[in-house]
Amino acid sequence: GIAVVGMAGNGREALRRLESGGVDLMVIDIKMPEMDGLETLEHLHRSLSRVRVIVLSGHTRKVAEHTISALLLGAEDFVVKPSFG
């Protein structure tokens, strides 16, 4: 089972919430205010965090490039956001 233990509005807030422990998996968006998904992953990578990360990705070429960067920074996988449009 999966239990949601918290939510954050940006990467900086997510990193603060990780300090309390009890988080095994994090789902992050590439595009977030204040600290985006790549910056958050870079911080996790530098701190040798064992939190597993799944990245939410959009459909644009630029976002696809960022998704590849996220995978190189240690993200486990990515999920493409649905396009309603």
PyMOL Python script that loads the backbone (N, CA, C, O; Angstrom):
from pymol import cmd

cmd.read_pdbstr("""\
ATOM      1  N   GLY A   1       0.779  -1.173   0.000  1.00  0.00           N
ATOM      2  CA  GLY A   1       0.000   0.000   0.000  1.00  0.00           C
ATOM      3  C   GLY A   1       0.839   1.263   0.000  1.00  0.00           C
ATOM      4  O   GLY A   1       1.985   1.291   0.448  1.00  0.00           O
ATOM      5  N   ILE A   2       0.241   2.261  -0.501  1.00  0.00           N
ATOM      6  CA  ILE A   2       0.854   3.589  -0.546  1.00  0.00           C
ATOM      7  C   ILE A   2       0.033   4.527   0.314  1.00  0.00           C
ATOM      8  O   ILE A   2      -1.197   4.538   0.249  1.00  0.00           O
ATOM      9  N   ALA A   3       0.721   5.306   1.111  1.00  0.00           N
ATOM     10  CA  ALA A   3       0.061   6.324   1.929  1.00  0.00           C
ATOM     11  C   ALA A   3       0.680   7.674   1.613  1.00  0.00           C
ATOM     12  O   ALA A   3       1.901   7.827   1.640  1.00  0.00           O
ATOM     13  N   VAL A   4      -0.157   8.646   1.317  1.00  0.00           N
ATOM     14  CA  VAL A   4       0.333  10.005   1.093  1.00  0.00           C
ATOM     15  C   VAL A   4       0.640  10.601   2.463  1.00  0.00           C
ATOM     16  O   VAL A   4      -0.236  10.701   3.322  1.00  0.00           O
ATOM     17  N   VAL A   5       1.903  10.996   2.652  1.00  0.00           N
ATOM     18  CA  VAL A   5       2.303  11.539   3.954  1.00  0.00           C
ATOM     19  C   VAL A   5       2.503  13.046   3.920  1.00  0.00           C
ATOM     20  O   VAL A   5       2.774  13.660   4.952  1.00  0.00           O
ATOM     21  N   GLY A   6       2.372  13.645   2.745  1.00  0.00           N
ATOM     22  CA  GLY A   6       2.507  15.088   2.659  1.00  0.00           C
ATOM     23  C   GLY A   6       2.453  15.573   1.230  1.00  0.00           C
ATOM     24  O   GLY A   6       2.565  14.805   0.275  1.00  0.00           O
ATOM     25  N   MET A   7       2.276  16.872   1.119  1.00  0.00           N
ATOM     26  CA  MET A   7       2.264  17.529  -0.177  1.00  0.00           C
ATOM     27  C   MET A   7       3.055  18.811  -0.048  1.00  0.00           C
ATOM     28  O   MET A   7       3.155  19.390   1.034  1.00  0.00           O
ATOM     29  N   ALA A   8       3.618  19.251  -1.166  1.00  0.00           N
ATOM     30  CA  ALA A   8       4.395  20.486  -1.162  1.00  0.00           C
ATOM     31  C   ALA A   8       4.103  21.261  -2.437  1.00  0.00           C
ATOM     32  O   ALA A   8       3.840  20.669  -3.484  1.00  0.00           O
ATOM     33  N   GLY A   9       4.148  22.574  -2.349  1.00  0.00           N
ATOM     34  CA  GLY A   9       3.860  23.428  -3.493  1.00  0.00           C
ATOM     35  C   GLY A   9       5.056  23.706  -4.382  1.00  0.00           C
ATOM     36  O   GLY A   9       4.901  24.196  -5.501  1.00  0.00           O
ATOM     37  N   ASN A  10       6.263  23.393  -3.888  1.00  0.00           N
ATOM     38  CA  ASN A  10       7.469  23.609  -4.682  1.00  0.00           C
ATOM     39  C   ASN A  10       8.588  22.718  -4.152  1.00  0.00           C
ATOM     40  O   ASN A  10       8.439  22.080  -3.109  1.00  0.00           O
ATOM     41  N   GLY A  11       9.688  22.676  -4.861  1.00  0.00           N
ATOM     42  CA  GLY A  11      10.799  21.810  -4.487  1.00  0.00           C
ATOM     43  C   GLY A  11      11.417  22.145  -3.147  1.00  0.00           C
ATOM     44  O   GLY A  11      11.782  21.244  -2.393  1.00  0.00           O
ATOM     45  N   ARG A  12      11.538  23.405  -2.840  1.00  0.00           N
ATOM     46  CA  ARG A  12      12.144  23.821  -1.563  1.00  0.00           C
ATOM     47  C   ARG A  12      11.314  23.295  -0.382  1.00  0.00           C
ATOM     48  O   ARG A  12      11.858  22.779   0.594  1.00  0.00           O
ATOM     49  N   GLU A  13      10.013  23.433  -0.491  1.00  0.00           N
ATOM     50  CA  GLU A  13       9.122  22.940   0.556  1.00  0.00           C
ATOM     51  C   GLU A  13       9.194  21.409   0.642  1.00  0.00           C
ATOM     52  O   GLU A  13       9.180  20.850   1.738  1.00  0.00           O
ATOM     53  N   ALA A  14       9.271  20.741  -0.495  1.00  0.00           N
ATOM     54  CA  ALA A  14       9.368  19.275  -0.510  1.00  0.00           C
ATOM     55  C   ALA A  14      10.630  18.807   0.209  1.00  0.00           C
ATOM     56  O   ALA A  14      10.586  17.846   0.977  1.00  0.00           O
ATOM     57  N   LEU A  15      11.748  19.475  -0.033  1.00  0.00           N
ATOM     58  CA  LEU A  15      12.999  19.096   0.631  1.00  0.00           C
ATOM     59  C   LEU A  15      12.898  19.295   2.138  1.00  0.00           C
ATOM     60  O   LEU A  15      13.420  18.486   2.904  1.00  0.00           O
ATOM     61  N   ARG A  16      12.235  20.357   2.569  1.00  0.00           N
ATOM     62  CA  ARG A  16      12.035  20.575   4.015  1.00  0.00           C
ATOM     63  C   ARG A  16      11.202  19.453   4.616  1.00  0.00           C
ATOM     64  O   ARG A  16      11.500  18.971   5.709  1.00  0.00           O
ATOM     65  N   ARG A  17      10.176  19.043   3.915  1.00  0.00           N
ATOM     66  CA  ARG A  17       9.297  17.979   4.418  1.00  0.00           C
ATOM     67  C   ARG A  17      10.029  16.639   4.490  1.00  0.00           C
ATOM     68  O   ARG A  17       9.715  15.808   5.342  1.00  0.00           O
ATOM     69  N   LEU A  18      11.002  16.423   3.603  1.00  0.00           N
ATOM     70  CA  LEU A  18      11.765  15.174   3.623  1.00  0.00           C
ATOM     71  C   LEU A  18      12.606  15.036   4.890  1.00  0.00           C
ATOM     72  O   LEU A  18      12.916  13.924   5.319  1.00  0.00           O
ATOM     73  N   GLU A  19      12.967  16.153   5.476  1.00  0.00           N
ATOM     74  CA  GLU A  19      13.805  16.129   6.678  1.00  0.00           C
ATOM     75  C   GLU A  19      13.143  15.386   7.835  1.00  0.00           C
ATOM     76  O   GLU A  19      13.832  14.852   8.705  1.00  0.00           O
ATOM     77  N   SER A  20      11.811  15.349   7.849  1.00  0.00           N
ATOM     78  CA  SER A  20      11.108  14.672   8.936  1.00  0.00           C
ATOM     79  C   SER A  20      11.145  13.155   8.789  1.00  0.00           C
ATOM     80  O   SER A  20      10.777  12.439   9.720  1.00  0.00           O
ATOM     81  N   GLY A  21      11.581  12.656   7.641  1.00  0.00           N
ATOM     82  CA  GLY A  21      11.698  11.222   7.424  1.00  0.00           C
ATOM     83  C   GLY A  21      10.382  10.569   7.061  1.00  0.00           C
ATOM     84  O   GLY A  21       9.359  11.240   6.921  1.00  0.00           O
ATOM     85  N   GLY A  22      10.415   9.265   6.910  1.00  0.00           N
ATOM     86  CA  GLY A  22       9.223   8.501   6.604  1.00  0.00           C
ATOM     87  C   GLY A  22       8.766   8.566   5.164  1.00  0.00           C
ATOM     88  O   GLY A  22       7.653   8.144   4.850  1.00  0.00           O
ATOM     89  N   VAL A  23       9.610   9.091   4.276  1.00  0.00           N
ATOM     90  CA  VAL A  23       9.241   9.205   2.868  1.00  0.00           C
ATOM     91  C   VAL A  23      10.109   8.247   2.055  1.00  0.00           C
ATOM     92  O   VAL A  23      11.337   8.329   2.083  1.00  0.00           O
ATOM     93  N   ASP A  24       9.461   7.346   1.338  1.00  0.00           N
ATOM     94  CA  ASP A  24      10.174   6.388   0.491  1.00  0.00           C
ATOM     95  C   ASP A  24      10.123   6.759  -0.979  1.00  0.00           C
ATOM     96  O   ASP A  24      11.023   6.420  -1.748  1.00  0.00           O
ATOM     97  N   LEU A  25       9.053   7.464  -1.368  1.00  0.00           N
ATOM     98  CA  LEU A  25       8.824   7.798  -2.770  1.00  0.00           C
ATOM     99  C   LEU A  25       8.288   9.214  -2.871  1.00  0.00           C
ATOM    100  O   LEU A  25       7.439   9.637  -2.086  1.00  0.00           O
ATOM    101  N   MET A  26       8.797   9.926  -3.843  1.00  0.00           N
ATOM    102  CA  MET A  26       8.371  11.299  -4.075  1.00  0.00           C
ATOM    103  C   MET A  26       7.961  11.426  -5.540  1.00  0.00           C
ATOM    104  O   MET A  26       8.656  10.931  -6.427  1.00  0.00           O
ATOM    105  N   VAL A  27       6.842  12.087  -5.790  1.00  0.00           N
ATOM    106  CA  VAL A  27       6.411  12.371  -7.156  1.00  0.00           C
ATOM    107  C   VAL A  27       6.554  13.873  -7.335  1.00  0.00           C
ATOM    108  O   VAL A  27       5.944  14.653  -6.603  1.00  0.00           O
ATOM    109  N   ILE A  28       7.367  14.280  -8.313  1.00  0.00           N
ATOM    110  CA  ILE A  28       7.579  15.710  -8.525  1.00  0.00           C
ATOM    111  C   ILE A  28       7.299  16.086  -9.970  1.00  0.00           C
ATOM    112  O   ILE A  28       7.422  15.271 -10.885  1.00  0.00           O
ATOM    113  N   ASP A  29       6.925  17.324 -10.144  1.00  0.00           N
ATOM    114  CA  ASP A  29       6.689  17.884 -11.472  1.00  0.00           C
ATOM    115  C   ASP A  29       7.973  18.574 -11.917  1.00  0.00           C
ATOM    116  O   ASP A  29       8.686  19.155 -11.099  1.00  0.00           O
ATOM    117  N   ILE A  30       8.259  18.510 -13.190  1.00  0.00           N
ATOM    118  CA  ILE A  30       9.411  19.241 -13.725  1.00  0.00           C
ATOM    119  C   ILE A  30       9.202  20.741 -13.511  1.00  0.00           C
ATOM    120  O   ILE A  30      10.132  21.453 -13.132  1.00  0.00           O
ATOM    121  N   LYS A  31       7.990  21.212 -13.753  1.00  0.00           N
ATOM    122  CA  LYS A  31       7.698  22.640 -13.646  1.00  0.00           C
ATOM    123  C   LYS A  31       7.046  22.932 -12.299  1.00  0.00           C
ATOM    124  O   LYS A  31       5.881  22.602 -12.080  1.00  0.00           O
ATOM    125  N   MET A  32       7.801  23.547 -11.407  1.00  0.00           N
ATOM    126  CA  MET A  32       7.291  23.981 -10.107  1.00  0.00           C
ATOM    127  C   MET A  32       7.830  25.376  -9.831  1.00  0.00           C
ATOM    128  O   MET A  32       8.904  25.732 -10.314  1.00  0.00           O
ATOM    129  N   PRO A  33       7.094  26.168  -9.058  1.00  0.00           N
ATOM    130  CA  PRO A  33       7.595  27.496  -8.713  1.00  0.00           C
ATOM    131  C   PRO A  33       8.734  27.408  -7.699  1.00  0.00           C
ATOM    132  O   PRO A  33       8.891  26.399  -7.012  1.00  0.00           O
ATOM    133  N   GLU A  34       9.506  28.451  -7.618  1.00  0.00           N
ATOM    134  CA  GLU A  34      10.571  28.633  -6.626  1.00  0.00           C
ATOM    135  C   GLU A  34      11.755  27.694  -6.828  1.00  0.00           C
ATOM    136  O   GLU A  34      12.874  28.170  -7.020  1.00  0.00           O
ATOM    137  N   MET A  35      11.552  26.391  -6.791  1.00  0.00           N
ATOM    138  CA  MET A  35      12.604  25.412  -7.066  1.00  0.00           C
ATOM    139  C   MET A  35      11.976  24.309  -7.914  1.00  0.00           C
ATOM    140  O   MET A  35      11.133  23.554  -7.430  1.00  0.00           O
ATOM    141  N   ASP A  36      12.387  24.216  -9.179  1.00  0.00           N
ATOM    142  CA  ASP A  36      11.740  23.258 -10.067  1.00  0.00           C
ATOM    143  C   ASP A  36      12.200  21.823  -9.795  1.00  0.00           C
ATOM    144  O   ASP A  36      13.036  21.577  -8.926  1.00  0.00           O
ATOM    145  N   GLY A  37      11.641  20.894 -10.552  1.00  0.00           N
ATOM    146  CA  GLY A  37      11.939  19.486 -10.348  1.00  0.00           C
ATOM    147  C   GLY A  37      13.398  19.127 -10.546  1.00  0.00           C
ATOM    148  O   GLY A  37      13.939  18.316  -9.794  1.00  0.00           O
ATOM    149  N   LEU A  38      14.050  19.716 -11.547  1.00  0.00           N
ATOM    150  CA  LEU A  38      15.466  19.419 -11.782  1.00  0.00           C
ATOM    151  C   LEU A  38      16.336  19.914 -10.638  1.00  0.00           C
ATOM    152  O   LEU A  38      17.240  19.207 -10.194  1.00  0.00           O
ATOM    153  N   GLU A  39      16.072  21.115 -10.162  1.00  0.00           N
ATOM    154  CA  GLU A  39      16.834  21.639  -9.018  1.00  0.00           C
ATOM    155  C   GLU A  39      16.638  20.761  -7.787  1.00  0.00           C
ATOM    156  O   GLU A  39      17.584  20.505  -7.042  1.00  0.00           O
ATOM    157  N   THR A  40      15.423  20.307  -7.580  1.00  0.00           N
ATOM    158  CA  THR A  40      15.122  19.442  -6.446  1.00  0.00           C
ATOM    159  C   THR A  40      15.888  18.128  -6.566  1.00  0.00           C
ATOM    160  O   THR A  40      16.475  17.657  -5.592  1.00  0.00           O
ATOM    161  N   LEU A  41      15.882  17.538  -7.761  1.00  0.00           N
ATOM    162  CA  LEU A  41      16.622  16.296  -7.983  1.00  0.00           C
ATOM    163  C   LEU A  41      18.121  16.490  -7.807  1.00  0.00           C
ATOM    164  O   LEU A  41      18.797  15.622  -7.256  1.00  0.00           O
ATOM    165  N   GLU A  42      18.645  17.614  -8.268  1.00  0.00           N
ATOM    166  CA  GLU A  42      20.075  17.894  -8.091  1.00  0.00           C
ATOM    167  C   GLU A  42      20.422  17.920  -6.610  1.00  0.00           C
ATOM    168  O   GLU A  42      21.445  17.371  -6.200  1.00  0.00           O
ATOM    169  N   HIS A  43      19.586  18.547  -5.816  1.00  0.00           N
ATOM    170  CA  HIS A  43      19.825  18.613  -4.380  1.00  0.00           C
ATOM    171  C   HIS A  43      19.777  17.211  -3.765  1.00  0.00           C
ATOM    172  O   HIS A  43      20.647  16.849  -2.971  1.00  0.00           O
ATOM    173  N   LEU A  44      18.765  16.426  -4.130  1.00  0.00           N
ATOM    174  CA  LEU A  44      18.663  15.060  -3.625  1.00  0.00           C
ATOM    175  C   LEU A  44      19.872  14.230  -4.034  1.00  0.00           C
ATOM    176  O   LEU A  44      20.382  13.440  -3.240  1.00  0.00           O
ATOM    177  N   HIS A  45      20.329  14.404  -5.264  1.00  0.00           N
ATOM    178  CA  HIS A  45      21.491  13.678  -5.782  1.00  0.00           C
ATOM    179  C   HIS A  45      22.749  14.034  -4.984  1.00  0.00           C
ATOM    180  O   HIS A  45      23.523  13.153  -4.609  1.00  0.00           O
ATOM    181  N   ARG A  46      22.947  15.328  -4.730  1.00  0.00           N
ATOM    182  CA  ARG A  46      24.124  15.778  -3.965  1.00  0.00           C
ATOM    183  C   ARG A  46      24.088  15.295  -2.522  1.00  0.00           C
ATOM    184  O   ARG A  46      25.129  15.002  -1.934  1.00  0.00           O
ATOM    185  N   SER A  47      22.895  15.214  -1.954  1.00  0.00           N
ATOM    186  CA  SER A  47      22.783  14.813  -0.550  1.00  0.00           C
ATOM    187  C   SER A  47      22.746  13.291  -0.382  1.00  0.00           C
ATOM    188  O   SER A  47      22.628  12.790   0.735  1.00  0.00           O
ATOM    189  N   LEU A  48      22.845  12.569  -1.486  1.00  0.00           N
ATOM    190  CA  LEU A  48      22.828  11.101  -1.479  1.00  0.00           C
ATOM    191  C   LEU A  48      21.560  10.543  -0.846  1.00  0.00           C
ATOM    192  O   LEU A  48      21.587   9.494  -0.203  1.00  0.00           O
ATOM    193  N   SER A  49      20.456  11.247  -1.031  1.00  0.00           N
ATOM    194  CA  SER A  49      19.170  10.814  -0.502  1.00  0.00           C
ATOM    195  C   SER A  49      18.757   9.488  -1.132  1.00  0.00           C
ATOM    196  O   SER A  49      19.019   9.237  -2.309  1.00  0.00           O
ATOM    197  N   ARG A  50      18.117   8.656  -0.344  1.00  0.00           N
ATOM    198  CA  ARG A  50      17.637   7.357  -0.835  1.00  0.00           C
ATOM    199  C   ARG A  50      16.167   7.403  -1.239  1.00  0.00           C
ATOM    200  O   ARG A  50      15.578   6.373  -1.570  1.00  0.00           O
ATOM    201  N   VAL A  51      15.585   8.576  -1.211  1.00  0.00           N
ATOM    202  CA  VAL A  51      14.185   8.720  -1.621  1.00  0.00           C
ATOM    203  C   VAL A  51      14.094   8.451  -3.119  1.00  0.00           C
ATOM    204  O   VAL A  51      14.845   9.020  -3.910  1.00  0.00           O
ATOM    205  N   ARG A  52      13.179   7.591  -3.490  1.00  0.00           N
ATOM    206  CA  ARG A  52      12.961   7.305  -4.902  1.00  0.00           C
ATOM    207  C   ARG A  52      12.048   8.390  -5.472  1.00  0.00           C
ATOM    208  O   ARG A  52      11.150   8.879  -4.786  1.00  0.00           O
ATOM    209  N   VAL A  53      12.285   8.760  -6.725  1.00  0.00           N
ATOM    210  CA  VAL A  53      11.560   9.880  -7.325  1.00  0.00           C
ATOM    211  C   VAL A  53      10.959   9.466  -8.669  1.00  0.00           C
ATOM    212  O   VAL A  53      11.622   8.856  -9.508  1.00  0.00           O
ATOM    213  N   ILE A  54       9.693   9.815  -8.843  1.00  0.00           N
ATOM    214  CA  ILE A  54       9.025   9.698 -10.135  1.00  0.00           C
ATOM    215  C   ILE A  54       8.707  11.112 -10.583  1.00  0.00           C
ATOM    216  O   ILE A  54       8.215  11.923  -9.798  1.00  0.00           O
ATOM    217  N   VAL A  55       8.985  11.406 -11.833  1.00  0.00           N
ATOM    218  CA  VAL A  55       8.824  12.750 -12.378  1.00  0.00           C
ATOM    219  C   VAL A  55       7.579  12.820 -13.254  1.00  0.00           C
ATOM    220  O   VAL A  55       7.328  11.929 -14.066  1.00  0.00           O
ATOM    221  N   LEU A  56       6.799  13.896 -13.079  1.00  0.00           N
ATOM    222  CA  LEU A  56       5.678  14.183 -13.974  1.00  0.00           C
ATOM    223  C   LEU A  56       6.209  15.032 -15.112  1.00  0.00           C
ATOM    224  O   LEU A  56       6.908  16.020 -14.884  1.00  0.00           O
ATOM    225  N   SER A  57       5.884  14.654 -16.321  1.00  0.00           N
ATOM    226  CA  SER A  57       6.440  15.310 -17.493  1.00  0.00           C
ATOM    227  C   SER A  57       5.336  15.759 -18.434  1.00  0.00           C
ATOM    228  O   SER A  57       4.275  15.139 -18.509  1.00  0.00           O
ATOM    229  N   GLY A  58       5.596  16.836 -19.146  1.00  0.00           N
ATOM    230  CA  GLY A  58       4.667  17.322 -20.158  1.00  0.00           C
ATOM    231  C   GLY A  58       5.021  16.783 -21.526  1.00  0.00           C
ATOM    232  O   GLY A  58       5.847  15.880 -21.655  1.00  0.00           O
ATOM    233  N   HIS A  59       4.389  17.343 -22.549  1.00  0.00           N
ATOM    234  CA  HIS A  59       4.541  16.832 -23.910  1.00  0.00           C
ATOM    235  C   HIS A  59       5.525  17.627 -24.765  1.00  0.00           C
ATOM    236  O   HIS A  59       5.889  17.165 -25.847  1.00  0.00           O
ATOM    237  N   THR A  60       5.961  18.783 -24.332  1.00  0.00           N
ATOM    238  CA  THR A  60       6.799  19.601 -25.205  1.00  0.00           C
ATOM    239  C   THR A  60       8.214  19.046 -25.307  1.00  0.00           C
ATOM    240  O   THR A  60       8.668  18.296 -24.443  1.00  0.00           O
ATOM    241  N   ARG A  61       8.885  19.423 -26.357  1.00  0.00           N
ATOM    242  CA  ARG A  61      10.263  18.954 -26.576  1.00  0.00           C
ATOM    243  C   ARG A  61      11.171  19.390 -25.425  1.00  0.00           C
ATOM    244  O   ARG A  61      11.994  18.607 -24.950  1.00  0.00           O
ATOM    245  N   LYS A  62      11.023  20.631 -24.981  1.00  0.00           N
ATOM    246  CA  LYS A  62      11.850  21.154 -23.883  1.00  0.00           C
ATOM    247  C   LYS A  62      11.625  20.345 -22.605  1.00  0.00           C
ATOM    248  O   LYS A  62      12.582  19.990 -21.917  1.00  0.00           O
ATOM    249  N   VAL A  63      10.377  20.056 -22.293  1.00  0.00           N
ATOM    250  CA  VAL A  63      10.071  19.276 -21.092  1.00  0.00           C
ATOM    251  C   VAL A  63      10.610  17.853 -21.244  1.00  0.00           C
ATOM    252  O   VAL A  63      11.081  17.266 -20.270  1.00  0.00           O
ATOM    253  N   ALA A  64      10.546  17.298 -22.450  1.00  0.00           N
ATOM    254  CA  ALA A  64      11.095  15.961 -22.694  1.00  0.00           C
ATOM    255  C   ALA A  64      12.601  15.948 -22.428  1.00  0.00           C
ATOM    256  O   ALA A  64      13.121  14.987 -21.860  1.00  0.00           O
ATOM    257  N   GLU A  65      13.296  16.996 -22.828  1.00  0.00           N
ATOM    258  CA  GLU A  65      14.735  17.099 -22.549  1.00  0.00           C
ATOM    259  C   GLU A  65      14.990  17.177 -21.052  1.00  0.00           C
ATOM    260  O   GLU A  65      15.937  16.574 -20.547  1.00  0.00           O
ATOM    261  N   HIS A  66      14.149  17.917 -20.344  1.00  0.00           N
ATOM    262  CA  HIS A  66      14.287  18.019 -18.889  1.00  0.00           C
ATOM    263  C   HIS A  66      14.010  16.670 -18.231  1.00  0.00           C
ATOM    264  O   HIS A  66      14.639  16.325 -17.231  1.00  0.00           O
ATOM    265  N   THR A  67      13.077  15.914 -18.784  1.00  0.00           N
ATOM    266  CA  THR A  67      12.768  14.592 -18.247  1.00  0.00           C
ATOM    267  C   THR A  67      13.981  13.675 -18.368  1.00  0.00           C
ATOM    268  O   THR A  67      14.290  12.928 -17.440  1.00  0.00           O
ATOM    269  N   ILE A  68      14.659  13.728 -19.492  1.00  0.00           N
ATOM    270  CA  ILE A  68      15.878  12.924 -19.669  1.00  0.00           C
ATOM    271  C   ILE A  68      16.927  13.350 -18.645  1.00  0.00           C
ATOM    272  O   ILE A  68      17.599  12.505 -18.055  1.00  0.00           O
ATOM    273  N   SER A  69      17.067  14.645 -18.435  1.00  0.00           N
ATOM    274  CA  SER A  69      18.003  15.134 -17.412  1.00  0.00           C
ATOM    275  C   SER A  69      17.620  14.609 -16.036  1.00  0.00           C
ATOM    276  O   SER A  69      18.489  14.229 -15.251  1.00  0.00           O
ATOM    277  N   ALA A  70      16.322  14.586 -15.740  1.00  0.00           N
ATOM    278  CA  ALA A  70      15.851  14.087 -14.448  1.00  0.00           C
ATOM    279  C   ALA A  70      16.215  12.613 -14.262  1.00  0.00           C
ATOM    280  O   ALA A  70      16.626  12.202 -13.177  1.00  0.00           O
ATOM    281  N   LEU A  71      16.066  11.835 -15.310  1.00  0.00           N
ATOM    282  CA  LEU A  71      16.436  10.419 -15.236  1.00  0.00           C
ATOM    283  C   LEU A  71      17.933  10.260 -15.003  1.00  0.00           C
ATOM    284  O   LEU A  71      18.359   9.381 -14.254  1.00  0.00           O
ATOM    285  N   LEU A  72      18.721  11.104 -15.637  1.00  0.00           N
ATOM    286  CA  LEU A  72      20.171  11.063 -15.432  1.00  0.00           C
ATOM    287  C   LEU A  72      20.563  11.474 -14.015  1.00  0.00           C
ATOM    288  O   LEU A  72      21.607  11.063 -13.508  1.00  0.00           O
ATOM    289  N   LEU A  73      19.718  12.287 -13.378  1.00  0.00           N
ATOM    290  CA  LEU A  73      19.974  12.709 -11.998  1.00  0.00           C
ATOM    291  C   LEU A  73      19.457  11.709 -10.969  1.00  0.00           C
ATOM    292  O   LEU A  73      19.581  11.933  -9.764  1.00  0.00           O
ATOM    293  N   GLY A  74      18.880  10.610 -11.442  1.00  0.00           N
ATOM    294  CA  GLY A  74      18.477   9.570 -10.513  1.00  0.00           C
ATOM    295  C   GLY A  74      16.994   9.310 -10.369  1.00  0.00           C
ATOM    296  O   GLY A  74      16.600   8.454  -9.578  1.00  0.00           O
ATOM    297  N   ALA A  75      16.157  10.023 -11.111  1.00  0.00           N
ATOM    298  CA  ALA A  75      14.724   9.726 -11.041  1.00  0.00           C
ATOM    299  C   ALA A  75      14.514   8.288 -11.497  1.00  0.00           C
ATOM    300  O   ALA A  75      15.166   7.822 -12.431  1.00  0.00           O
ATOM    301  N   GLU A  76      13.611   7.600 -10.837  1.00  0.00           N
ATOM    302  CA  GLU A  76      13.336   6.200 -11.159  1.00  0.00           C
ATOM    303  C   GLU A  76      12.623   6.061 -12.503  1.00  0.00           C
ATOM    304  O   GLU A  76      12.919   5.166 -13.295  1.00  0.00           O
ATOM    305  N   ASP A  77      11.681   6.963 -12.736  1.00  0.00           N
ATOM    306  CA  ASP A  77      10.859   6.861 -13.930  1.00  0.00           C
ATOM    307  C   ASP A  77      10.117   8.178 -14.113  1.00  0.00           C
ATOM    308  O   ASP A  77      10.276   9.101 -13.314  1.00  0.00           O
ATOM    309  N   PHE A  78       9.315   8.263 -15.153  1.00  0.00           N
ATOM    310  CA  PHE A  78       8.503   9.446 -15.386  1.00  0.00           C
ATOM    311  C   PHE A  78       7.118   9.037 -15.839  1.00  0.00           C
ATOM    312  O   PHE A  78       6.923   7.946 -16.375  1.00  0.00           O
ATOM    313  N   VAL A  79       6.168   9.909 -15.623  1.00  0.00           N
ATOM    314  CA  VAL A  79       4.797   9.733 -16.060  1.00  0.00           C
ATOM    315  C   VAL A  79       4.438  10.970 -16.864  1.00  0.00           C
ATOM    316  O   VAL A  79       4.636  12.093 -16.401  1.00  0.00           O
ATOM    317  N   VAL A  80       3.912  10.772 -18.067  1.00  0.00           N
ATOM    318  CA  VAL A  80       3.516  11.895 -18.912  1.00  0.00           C
ATOM    319  C   VAL A  80       2.134  12.375 -18.459  1.00  0.00           C
ATOM    320  O   VAL A  80       1.189  11.596 -18.339  1.00  0.00           O
ATOM    321  N   LYS A  81       2.054  13.674 -18.213  1.00  0.00           N
ATOM    322  CA  LYS A  81       0.768  14.268 -17.829  1.00  0.00           C
ATOM    323  C   LYS A  81      -0.196  14.164 -19.000  1.00  0.00           C
ATOM    324  O   LYS A  81       0.198  14.350 -20.152  1.00  0.00           O
ATOM    325  N   PRO A  82      -1.449  13.870 -18.711  1.00  0.00           N
ATOM    326  CA  PRO A  82      -2.423  13.804 -19.802  1.00  0.00           C
ATOM    327  C   PRO A  82      -2.622  15.173 -20.438  1.00  0.00           C
ATOM    328  O   PRO A  82      -2.529  16.205 -19.773  1.00  0.00           O
ATOM    329  N   SER A  83      -2.895  15.160 -21.722  1.00  0.00           N
ATOM    330  CA  SER A  83      -3.150  16.385 -22.452  1.00  0.00           C
ATOM    331  C   SER A  83      -4.641  16.494 -22.719  1.00  0.00           C
ATOM    332  O   SER A  83      -5.228  15.623 -23.361  1.00  0.00           O
ATOM    333  N   PHE A  84      -5.247  17.554 -22.230  1.00  0.00           N
ATOM    334  CA  PHE A  84      -6.669  17.773 -22.445  1.00  0.00           C
ATOM    335  C   PHE A  84      -6.830  18.902 -23.435  1.00  0.00           C
ATOM    336  O   PHE A  84      -6.865  20.072 -23.054  1.00  0.00           O
ATOM    337  N   GLY A  85      -6.928  18.563 -24.680  1.00  0.00           N
ATOM    338  CA  GLY A  85      -7.010  19.617 -25.476  1.00  0.00           C
ATOM    339  C   GLY A  85      -7.320  20.026 -26.700  1.00  0.00           C
ATOM    340  O   GLY A  85      -7.229  21.217 -26.994  1.00  0.00           O
TER     341      GLY A  85
END
""", "prot")
cmd.dss("prot")
cmd.show_as("cartoon", "prot")
cmd.util.cbc("prot")
cmd.orient("prot")
